[in-house]
Amino acid sequence: MQKTYDIFIGIDVSKDKLDYCITNKETLQNQFGIVANNAKGINGFIKSLLKTTGSGTSAANNVNLLFCLENTGVYSMPLCYWLQAHKLNYAVVAALEIKRSKGITRGKTDKADARDIAAYALSHVQELKLSELPQDDFVELRLLLAEREKIVKAVNLFATTAENKNYLPAQVLKTTLHHNKIMMAALNKQLKQIEKSIDSLIQRNDVFKHQDELLQSIPGIGRQTSIMFIAYTQAFTLFKTYRQFACFAGVAPFEYSSGSSVRGKTKVSPLANKKIKTALNMAALTAKKYDPQLKLYFDKKVAAGKNKMLVLNAIRCKLISRAFAVINRNSPFVNTLKAVA
Protein backbone atom coordinates (compact mmCIF):
# COMPACT_ATOMS: atom_id res chain seq x y z
CA MET A 1 0.00 0.00 0.00
CA GLN A 2 1.18 3.52 -0.82
CA LYS A 3 2.32 5.10 2.47
CA THR A 4 3.28 8.63 1.45
CA TYR A 5 -0.05 10.41 1.24
CA ASP A 6 -0.17 14.20 1.46
CA ILE A 7 -3.91 14.77 1.50
CA PHE A 8 -6.39 12.81 3.63
CA ILE A 9 -10.10 13.11 2.86
CA GLY A 10 -12.45 11.90 5.60
CA ILE A 11 -16.03 11.38 4.43
CA ASP A 12 -19.07 10.89 6.65
CA VAL A 13 -21.65 9.09 4.51
CA SER A 14 -25.39 9.41 5.00
CA LYS A 15 -28.37 8.60 2.79
CA ASP A 16 -28.65 11.98 1.05
CA LYS A 17 -25.33 13.75 1.59
CA LEU A 18 -21.61 13.39 2.09
CA ASP A 19 -19.86 15.53 4.72
CA TYR A 20 -16.17 15.74 3.97
CA CYS A 21 -13.03 17.01 5.66
CA ILE A 22 -9.83 17.52 3.66
CA THR A 23 -6.73 17.42 5.87
CA ASN A 24 -3.29 18.48 4.70
CA LYS A 25 -0.56 16.30 6.20
CA GLU A 26 1.99 19.13 6.39
CA THR A 27 -0.14 22.00 7.69
CA LEU A 28 -2.83 19.91 9.45
CA GLN A 29 -5.37 22.43 8.18
CA ASN A 30 -8.92 21.20 7.57
CA GLN A 31 -11.30 22.16 4.81
CA PHE A 32 -14.95 21.16 5.24
CA GLY A 33 -17.84 20.79 2.84
CA ILE A 34 -21.07 18.96 1.98
CA VAL A 35 -22.13 17.42 -1.32
CA ALA A 36 -25.12 15.38 -2.43
CA ASN A 37 -24.73 11.61 -2.27
CA ASN A 38 -25.39 11.03 -5.96
CA ALA A 39 -23.40 10.78 -9.17
CA LYS A 40 -23.60 14.51 -9.92
CA GLY A 41 -22.52 15.57 -6.42
CA ILE A 42 -19.68 13.05 -6.19
CA ASN A 43 -18.39 13.86 -9.68
CA GLY A 44 -18.34 17.61 -8.99
CA PHE A 45 -16.69 17.16 -5.57
CA ILE A 46 -13.87 14.89 -6.79
CA LYS A 47 -13.10 16.97 -9.88
CA SER A 48 -12.97 20.14 -7.79
CA LEU A 49 -10.74 18.43 -5.25
CA LEU A 50 -8.29 17.19 -7.88
CA LYS A 51 -8.14 20.64 -9.43
CA THR A 52 -7.60 22.33 -6.05
CA THR A 53 -4.84 19.95 -4.95
CA GLY A 54 -3.14 20.03 -8.34
CA SER A 55 -3.27 16.26 -8.60
CA GLY A 56 -4.62 16.12 -12.11
CA THR A 57 -6.98 13.50 -13.44
CA SER A 58 -4.63 10.60 -14.15
CA ALA A 59 -4.28 7.76 -11.65
CA ALA A 60 -0.50 8.22 -11.55
CA ASN A 61 -0.89 11.74 -10.17
CA ASN A 62 -3.46 10.80 -7.52
CA VAL A 63 -1.32 8.55 -5.33
CA ASN A 64 -0.89 11.33 -2.80
CA LEU A 65 -4.64 11.36 -2.02
CA LEU A 66 -6.31 8.96 0.40
CA PHE A 67 -10.07 8.84 0.85
CA CYS A 68 -11.37 7.26 4.05
CA LEU A 69 -14.99 6.54 4.93
CA GLU A 70 -17.02 4.47 7.36
CA ASN A 71 -18.71 1.30 6.22
CA THR A 72 -22.34 2.38 5.90
CA GLY A 73 -23.47 -0.39 3.58
CA VAL A 74 -25.35 0.55 0.43
CA TYR A 75 -25.18 4.32 1.11
CA SER A 76 -21.41 4.33 0.50
CA MET A 77 -21.57 2.27 -2.71
CA PRO A 78 -21.98 5.17 -5.21
CA LEU A 79 -18.85 6.85 -3.83
CA CYS A 80 -16.88 3.58 -3.78
CA TYR A 81 -17.86 2.77 -7.36
CA TRP A 82 -16.79 6.24 -8.49
CA LEU A 83 -13.46 6.13 -6.66
CA GLN A 84 -12.64 2.67 -7.96
CA ALA A 85 -13.62 3.52 -11.53
CA HIS A 86 -11.21 6.49 -11.44
CA LYS A 87 -8.45 4.50 -9.71
CA LEU A 88 -8.35 6.66 -6.59
CA ASN A 89 -7.06 5.22 -3.31
CA TYR A 90 -9.73 4.70 -0.67
CA ALA A 91 -10.22 2.73 2.53
CA VAL A 92 -13.56 1.67 4.00
CA VAL A 93 -13.26 1.24 7.77
CA ALA A 94 -15.64 -0.22 10.36
CA ALA A 95 -17.47 2.55 12.22
CA LEU A 96 -16.69 0.96 15.60
CA GLU A 97 -12.96 1.04 14.87
CA ILE A 98 -13.03 4.77 14.19
CA LYS A 99 -15.27 5.45 17.18
CA ARG A 100 -12.96 3.66 19.59
CA SER A 101 -9.91 5.45 18.20
CA LYS A 102 -11.33 8.85 19.18
CA GLY A 103 -11.15 8.34 22.93
CA ILE A 104 -13.55 10.27 25.17
CA THR A 105 -15.82 12.58 23.16
CA ARG A 106 -18.94 14.65 23.80
CA GLY A 107 -21.58 15.50 21.26
CA LYS A 108 -21.84 14.42 17.65
CA THR A 109 -22.18 16.17 14.28
CA ASP A 110 -21.58 15.01 10.73
CA LYS A 111 -18.89 17.67 10.31
CA ALA A 112 -17.04 16.45 13.40
CA ASP A 113 -17.38 12.84 12.22
CA ALA A 114 -15.78 13.72 8.88
CA ARG A 115 -12.91 15.41 10.72
CA ASP A 116 -12.45 12.37 12.97
CA ILE A 117 -12.39 10.04 9.96
CA ALA A 118 -9.70 12.16 8.29
CA ALA A 119 -7.72 12.23 11.53
CA TYR A 120 -8.04 8.45 11.82
CA ALA A 121 -6.72 7.97 8.29
CA LEU A 122 -3.77 10.28 8.99
CA SER A 123 -2.80 8.59 12.27
CA HIS A 124 -3.40 5.01 11.13
CA VAL A 125 -2.12 5.24 7.56
CA GLN A 126 0.48 2.51 8.13
CA GLU A 127 -2.25 0.07 9.19
CA LEU A 128 -4.93 0.95 6.66
CA LYS A 129 -5.65 -1.50 3.88
CA LEU A 130 -6.91 -0.09 0.62
CA SER A 131 -10.43 -1.22 -0.21
CA GLU A 132 -11.67 -2.74 -3.43
CA LEU A 133 -15.23 -3.47 -4.46
CA PRO A 134 -16.08 -7.14 -4.97
CA GLN A 135 -17.12 -8.46 -8.37
CA ASP A 136 -20.77 -8.03 -9.33
CA ASP A 137 -21.52 -11.71 -8.71
CA PHE A 138 -20.52 -11.35 -5.05
CA VAL A 139 -22.71 -8.27 -4.61
CA GLU A 140 -25.66 -10.02 -6.26
CA LEU A 141 -25.17 -13.13 -4.12
CA ARG A 142 -25.13 -11.11 -0.90
CA LEU A 143 -28.30 -9.25 -1.95
CA LEU A 144 -30.11 -12.48 -2.80
CA LEU A 145 -29.11 -14.00 0.54
CA ALA A 146 -30.42 -10.89 2.33
CA GLU A 147 -33.76 -11.14 0.48
CA ARG A 148 -33.99 -14.84 1.30
CA GLU A 149 -33.41 -14.09 4.99
CA LYS A 150 -36.22 -11.52 5.00
CA ILE A 151 -38.67 -13.95 3.41
CA VAL A 152 -37.74 -16.77 5.80
CA LYS A 153 -38.38 -14.42 8.74
CA ALA A 154 -41.72 -13.39 7.21
CA VAL A 155 -42.75 -17.02 6.67
CA ASN A 156 -41.96 -17.85 10.30
CA LEU A 157 -43.88 -14.78 11.47
CA PHE A 158 -47.03 -15.53 9.46
CA ALA A 159 -46.87 -19.18 10.51
CA THR A 160 -47.60 -18.15 14.11
CA THR A 161 -51.21 -17.33 13.08
CA ALA A 162 -51.95 -21.05 13.07
CA GLU A 163 -51.46 -21.13 16.85
CA ASN A 164 -54.85 -19.43 17.24
CA LYS A 165 -56.65 -22.58 16.06
CA ASN A 166 -56.37 -24.18 19.47
CA TYR A 167 -57.85 -21.23 21.34
CA LEU A 168 -60.43 -19.44 19.15
CA PRO A 169 -63.66 -20.56 17.43
CA ALA A 170 -63.33 -21.57 13.76
CA GLN A 171 -65.90 -18.98 12.60
CA VAL A 172 -63.86 -16.19 14.19
CA LEU A 173 -60.64 -17.34 12.54
CA LYS A 174 -62.07 -18.21 9.12
CA THR A 175 -61.33 -14.90 7.35
CA THR A 176 -57.95 -14.41 9.01
CA LEU A 177 -56.78 -17.91 8.13
CA HIS A 178 -57.93 -17.42 4.53
CA HIS A 179 -55.74 -14.34 4.11
CA ASN A 180 -52.91 -16.01 6.00
CA LYS A 181 -53.02 -19.01 3.66
CA ILE A 182 -52.78 -16.74 0.61
CA MET A 183 -49.86 -14.81 2.11
CA MET A 184 -47.99 -17.99 3.11
CA ALA A 185 -48.40 -19.41 -0.39
CA ALA A 186 -47.08 -16.21 -1.97
CA LEU A 187 -44.09 -16.07 0.40
CA ASN A 188 -43.18 -19.72 -0.14
CA LYS A 189 -43.45 -19.27 -3.90
CA GLN A 190 -41.16 -16.25 -3.77
CA LEU A 191 -38.73 -18.13 -1.51
CA LYS A 192 -38.44 -20.91 -4.09
CA GLN A 193 -37.84 -18.35 -6.84
CA ILE A 194 -35.06 -16.64 -4.88
CA GLU A 195 -33.41 -19.98 -4.09
CA LYS A 196 -33.65 -20.81 -7.79
CA SER A 197 -31.92 -17.51 -8.61
CA ILE A 198 -29.17 -18.29 -6.09
CA ASP A 199 -28.69 -21.75 -7.62
CA SER A 200 -28.52 -20.22 -11.09
CA LEU A 201 -25.88 -17.73 -9.94
CA ILE A 202 -23.79 -20.49 -8.35
CA GLN A 203 -24.01 -22.64 -11.48
CA ARG A 204 -23.00 -19.89 -13.91
CA ASN A 205 -19.93 -18.88 -11.89
CA ASP A 206 -17.28 -21.60 -12.21
CA VAL A 207 -15.47 -20.57 -9.00
CA PHE A 208 -18.69 -20.54 -6.97
CA LYS A 209 -19.75 -23.90 -8.39
CA HIS A 210 -16.42 -25.61 -7.69
CA GLN A 211 -16.09 -24.24 -4.16
CA ASP A 212 -19.69 -25.15 -3.37
CA GLU A 213 -18.99 -28.76 -4.33
CA LEU A 214 -15.83 -28.86 -2.20
CA LEU A 215 -17.52 -27.32 0.84
CA GLN A 216 -20.53 -29.63 0.73
CA SER A 217 -18.19 -32.62 0.88
CA ILE A 218 -17.65 -31.69 4.55
CA PRO A 219 -20.14 -33.41 6.90
CA GLY A 220 -22.39 -30.78 8.49
CA ILE A 221 -21.96 -28.13 5.81
CA GLY A 222 -25.06 -27.95 3.63
CA ARG A 223 -26.02 -25.73 0.73
CA GLN A 224 -26.94 -22.61 2.70
CA THR A 225 -23.82 -22.71 4.89
CA SER A 226 -21.66 -23.35 1.84
CA ILE A 227 -23.10 -20.34 0.00
CA MET A 228 -22.61 -18.12 3.05
CA PHE A 229 -18.95 -19.19 3.22
CA ILE A 230 -18.49 -18.21 -0.42
CA ALA A 231 -20.35 -14.91 -0.07
CA TYR A 232 -18.71 -13.65 3.13
CA THR A 233 -15.17 -14.75 2.26
CA GLN A 234 -15.49 -13.55 -1.35
CA ALA A 235 -14.58 -17.03 -2.55
CA PHE A 236 -11.95 -17.35 0.19
CA THR A 237 -9.95 -14.28 -0.86
CA LEU A 238 -10.73 -11.93 2.06
CA PHE A 239 -9.18 -14.01 4.84
CA LYS A 240 -5.70 -15.49 4.76
CA THR A 241 -6.31 -18.06 7.51
CA TYR A 242 -9.25 -19.89 9.01
CA ARG A 243 -8.49 -18.22 12.36
CA GLN A 244 -9.18 -14.78 10.83
CA PHE A 245 -12.56 -15.95 9.56
CA ALA A 246 -13.30 -17.58 12.93
CA CYS A 247 -12.75 -14.16 14.53
CA PHE A 248 -15.06 -12.58 11.97
CA ALA A 249 -17.72 -15.19 12.73
CA GLY A 250 -17.30 -14.76 16.49
CA VAL A 251 -16.32 -18.34 17.30
CA ALA A 252 -12.59 -17.90 17.96
CA PRO A 253 -11.83 -18.05 21.73
CA PHE A 254 -9.72 -15.33 23.35
CA GLU A 255 -7.91 -15.27 26.67
CA TYR A 256 -9.18 -12.81 29.30
CA SER A 257 -6.51 -11.94 31.86
CA SER A 258 -4.58 -8.99 33.23
CA GLY A 259 -1.81 -8.82 35.80
CA SER A 260 -1.97 -11.27 38.67
CA SER A 261 -5.57 -10.70 39.75
CA VAL A 262 -7.71 -10.83 36.60
CA ARG A 263 -8.13 -14.39 35.39
CA GLY A 264 -11.37 -14.62 33.45
CA LYS A 265 -12.57 -17.51 31.34
CA THR A 266 -11.34 -17.86 27.79
CA LYS A 267 -14.35 -16.88 25.69
CA VAL A 268 -15.48 -15.70 22.28
CA SER A 269 -15.93 -12.02 21.45
CA PRO A 270 -19.41 -10.48 21.10
CA LEU A 271 -18.10 -8.66 18.00
CA ALA A 272 -19.26 -11.15 15.39
CA ASN A 273 -21.20 -11.66 12.19
CA LYS A 274 -24.35 -13.12 13.70
CA LYS A 275 -25.60 -14.62 10.41
CA ILE A 276 -22.44 -16.68 9.95
CA LYS A 277 -22.38 -17.65 13.61
CA THR A 278 -25.97 -18.92 13.48
CA ALA A 279 -25.28 -20.92 10.32
CA LEU A 280 -22.16 -22.43 11.89
CA ASN A 281 -24.12 -23.37 15.01
CA MET A 282 -26.62 -25.38 12.94
CA ALA A 283 -23.78 -26.91 10.92
CA ALA A 284 -21.97 -27.94 14.12
CA LEU A 285 -25.10 -29.62 15.50
CA THR A 286 -25.53 -31.55 12.25
CA ALA A 287 -21.84 -32.51 12.11
CA LYS A 288 -21.90 -33.70 15.72
CA LYS A 289 -24.77 -35.99 14.84
CA TYR A 290 -23.66 -37.42 11.50
CA ASP A 291 -19.85 -37.19 11.49
CA PRO A 292 -18.40 -40.14 13.49
CA GLN A 293 -15.13 -38.30 14.05
CA LEU A 294 -16.76 -35.19 15.51
CA LYS A 295 -19.32 -37.23 17.44
CA LEU A 296 -16.47 -39.15 19.08
CA TYR A 297 -14.69 -35.87 19.81
CA PHE A 298 -17.81 -34.33 21.36
CA ASP A 299 -18.62 -37.33 23.55
CA LYS A 300 -15.01 -37.64 24.71
CA LYS A 301 -14.72 -33.98 25.73
CA VAL A 302 -18.12 -33.91 27.48
CA ALA A 303 -17.23 -37.12 29.37
CA ALA A 304 -14.05 -35.38 30.52
CA GLY A 305 -16.15 -32.62 32.10
CA LYS A 306 -15.99 -29.96 29.39
CA ASN A 307 -18.95 -27.64 28.92
CA LYS A 308 -21.15 -28.78 26.01
CA MET A 309 -21.39 -25.31 24.45
CA LEU A 310 -17.61 -24.92 24.68
CA VAL A 311 -17.11 -28.23 22.85
CA LEU A 312 -19.75 -27.28 20.28
CA ASN A 313 -17.91 -24.03 19.64
CA ALA A 314 -14.70 -26.02 19.10
CA ILE A 315 -16.59 -28.01 16.43
CA ARG A 316 -17.57 -24.73 14.75
CA CYS A 317 -13.88 -23.83 14.55
CA LYS A 318 -13.08 -27.29 13.18
CA LEU A 319 -15.67 -26.85 10.44
CA ILE A 320 -14.12 -23.51 9.45
CA SER A 321 -10.67 -25.12 9.47
CA ARG A 322 -11.94 -27.94 7.24
CA ALA A 323 -13.57 -25.44 4.88
CA PHE A 324 -10.34 -23.54 4.38
CA ALA A 325 -8.42 -26.81 4.07
CA VAL A 326 -10.52 -28.24 1.22
CA ILE A 327 -10.36 -24.92 -0.65
CA ASN A 328 -6.58 -24.56 -0.20
CA ARG A 329 -5.98 -28.21 -1.19
CA ASN A 330 -8.55 -27.95 -3.98
CA SER A 331 -9.83 -31.43 -3.12
CA PRO A 332 -12.93 -32.80 -1.33
CA PHE A 333 -12.94 -33.61 2.37
CA VAL A 334 -11.65 -37.04 3.39
CA ASN A 335 -12.96 -38.61 6.59
CA THR A 336 -9.78 -40.07 8.10
CA LEU A 337 -11.75 -42.14 10.63
CA LYS A 338 -13.48 -44.01 7.82
CA ALA A 339 -10.22 -44.33 5.93
CA VAL A 340 -8.56 -46.03 8.91
CA ALA A 341 -11.52 -48.37 9.35
N, C-alpha and C positions, 0 to 999 in steps of 0.2 A: 504493500500500500504506500502511496505517495505520502511522505511525512512533512514536507516543507510547504505547508499552506500559509498563505499570507492573509487571506480573507476568509472569515468564518460566518456563514449565514444560518442563523437559528430561525426555524419556522414553526410557529404554533398553528396547527391545522384544525380547522373547525368545518362544519358543513358548508357554510356559505362564504367564508373568507379565510385568508391566510395573513396572520400577523408575523412580520419578519423583523429581525434585528441583524444588521450587518456590522460585524466587529473586525476592526483592523488589528492584526497581530502586533504591529509595531507601536501604534499609538494607543491601542485599547479604547479607541473612540467608537461609540455606537451610533448607528443610524437606523431609525425605526420607520415602519410603514405598514400599510394594509392594502391588500389587493383581493379581488374576487377569486374564489376558488373555482375557476373555470378556465377553459382553454385561452380565452382572450386575456383574462387577467394575468395568468401565469406567463403567457408569451410576452406581454408588455413588460412585466416585472423583470424577467430574466434578460431580455434584450437591453433594457435600461441599465440593469446592473452591469452587464458585460461592457457596455459603452462607458459607464461611469468609472469602472475599475481599469479600463484600458486593456481588458483581457482579449478582446476580439471575439470572433465567432467560431474559430476552429478549435477542435478538441485539444490540440497541442498547446494552445495558449491559455487553456482554462484549468491547468493542473494546479494552479495556486489558489483555486476556489474550492471550498468544501461546504456543501449544504448538509444540514443536520435537522432532522425532524422526528417527532414522536410517532410511534406506531399507532395510528388511529383507524386502522382498517381501511375500508373502502374510501373514506374521505381523503386519504392521502394518495390514492392511486393516480388521479390525473397529474399531480405534480411529479410523482415517481416516473410515470410513463414519459412525461416531457423531458425530465432530466436524463433519463436513460437514452431516449431517442437522440438527444443532442450531446451524448457522451460527456456529461458533467458528473463530477464526483459527488456522491451523496451517501449518507448513512442514516438508516432508520433504526431508532433506538427505543427500547421498551420504556414506557412512561415512568414505571416504577423505578427504573435505574436512574433516570434523570432526577426524579423527585428526591430519592435518597442521597443523591450527591450534593444537594443544595444545603443540607444541614437544617438548622432551625429557621423557619420562615414564618411570617405573618402576612395574612392577606393573599389575594390572588387576582391577577389580571392577565389578559392575553398578551399584552405588551411585555409584562414582567416575565411571563413564561417563555416568550421568544428570546428575551435577553438571557434567561437561564439556560436555554438550549444552546445558544451560541457560546456561552461561557463553558458549558459542559464539553462541547466539541473542541474548544481551544485547550482546555486542561486535560482532556482525555484522548488527544489526537493519536498518541502512540498506541492506544488500545483499541481504537475504533476500527471496525471492519467495514469496508465499503459494501453497500447493498446492491443487489441486482434482482430485478423482477424475475419471477419464475416464468417458464414457458406457458403459453396459453392453455395447454392441456392440464397443467397443474392447477391453474386458476379455475378452470371449468370444473375440474374434479372436486375441488374444495367447495365450490358453490353448490354443486349437485348434492354433496354430502350434507351440507347445511340445510338444504331444502328437504332432504330425506328425514333429517332429524326433526324438523318442524312438524312434518306430517305424522311421523311416529308418535310424537308427543300429543298431537291433536287426536289421533286414533285412540290412544290410551285415555285421553280426557273424555271423549264422547262415549267410550265404552262403559264409563261409570254410570251412565243413565240406566243401564240394565239392572243395577242394584235396587232400583225402586220397585221392581216387580214383586219382591218379597214383602213389601210393606204397604203398598197402595193398591186400591181397587183397579181392575183392568180397564173399566170405562173411563177412569180419570187419566190413566196413562196412555190410552189408545192414540190420541193425536200426537203426543210427545214422542212416543216410540216410532210412529210412522215417519216423522221428520228425522228422527235419529237414525233410523234404518237407511234413509236416503243419503244422509250425510256420511254415514260410515261406508256405504258402498262407493260414494264418490271419492272419499279419501283413500280407500284401499285400491281403487282403480288408479288414482294418481300416483300412489306409492309404487305400484307395479310398473308404471310408465317411467318413473324416475330411476328405479332400479334397472330397467331395461336400457335407459340412456347411459347409466354408469357402466353397465356391461359392454355397451357398444363402444364407449370411450376406451375402456381397458383393452378391448379386442383390436381396436384400430391403432393403438400405440404399442409398438413392438416391445419397448422397454417395460411398460406397465404389464403387458401380458406375460412376459417371461418372469418378471419378479413376482407376480401374483401366483404363478405356478410353483415357484420355488418356496414361497412363504407358506402356501397351503399344504406343502409336504410336511410341515411341522405339526405334530399332534397338538390340538388346542387352538390353533390359529385357523379361523374360518374365513369366509369371503369378506365380511365386513371389516374384521380386524386387519386382514391383509391389505385392503384398500386404504384403510386409515394409515397404516405404516407407509405405504407408497406416497400418499398425499402429504403427510406431515414431515416426512424426511426428504421430500422432493426426489423420490427414487433413490434414496440413500446417498444423497450428495451434500446434505446440510450438516450432518454429524459425522465426525471422523471415527468415533468409537461408540460402542453400545452404551458405555457408561454415560456419555454426554446425552444420549437420547433418554436414558433412564432418569437422568436429572430433569430433563424437559417434561417427562411424563409424571414425575413426582413419585417414583418408586425406588430411587437410589437412597440408601440409608446414609446418614451423616452423624458423626460423633458430636456429642454435646457436653463439653467440659471446659473448665477455666480454672487455672490455678490449682490449689490443693483442696478447695472446698466444694466447687461445682462439679458434680459428676452425674449428669443426667443420662437418661437412656438414649442409646443410638436410635434415631428415628428419621423418617422421611420428612421432607420439607413441604409445607402447605403451598408453596409456590409451584404449581403444576398445571399441566394441560388436563383438565378434568375429563374431557372426552376420551383422550387416549387412556387415561388411568382407568376409567370405567370399562372400556373395551378390553384392556389387559386383565382386569379383575375377572371378567366373564371367561376370557381365554384361559386364565390360570385354573379356574374351577373346572373347566372342561378337560384341560390337560391332566389335572390331578386325578380325574376320574378314568380317563381312557389311555393315558400314557403309563405303562407299567414302571418305567424308570422314575418318573416324577411321583407316581403313587407310592412307590417304595421309599423314595426320599422323604415325602410328606409324613408317612406313617412312622418312619424311623426317627425323624426330628421331634414329632409330637410325643412319641413314646419316651424320648429323652427329656421331656419336660418343657420343650420350646412352645411358645405361644403360637396358636394356630394361624392367626393373622400375620404374624411375623414370618412364618414358614411360607404362607401363601404369597406374601410379598417377595420372598426369595424366588419363588417359582415365576412370578412376573418378570423379575430380572433375568432369569434363565431363559425365558421365552424371547426377550429382547436380544440376549446374547446369541441365541440360536438363529434369530432372524438375520442379524448382521453377519453371522457365520455363513449361512447358506448363500447370501448375496455376495459376500467377498470371495467365497470358494466357487461361486457360480455352479453349484450342484445341489440337488435335493437333500433334505435331511435324512440321515441314516440313524436308526435306532440301534445304538451299540448293544443294548441289553438283548435285543432279539438276535443280533448278529452273533453274540457269544453263545446264545442258546442254540 
